[in-house]
């Protein structure tokens, strides 16, 4: 099985969003947990929300990240097509504002 990194993009980070009320939060988390159950053994790391990204340049300079990365998950699948099938029905895609998921194959490092 190959590992695939799901990178979640959203127009704002979870920290910047208006906090949902308890009922809405339970509904959204229920959708995510349902997806996790469907992913089953393919879900290697559920992940977590991300915020306050900082870009580091080769000279050591830092500046706030301009990328809209809001979280990640790690999936194990037999192929990119299988990983994409898990992404296509992900509840993140139903969140407001035009949320997206990038899927990247984690490649083996030679000699490791």
Secondary structure, DSSP 8 states (H G I E B T S, - for coil): -EEEEEEEE-SS-TTTS----HHHHHHHHHHHHHHHHHHGGGEEEEEEE----EEE-TTS-EEE--S-EEEEEEEEESSHHHHHHHHHT-GGGGSTTT-EEEEEE----TT-
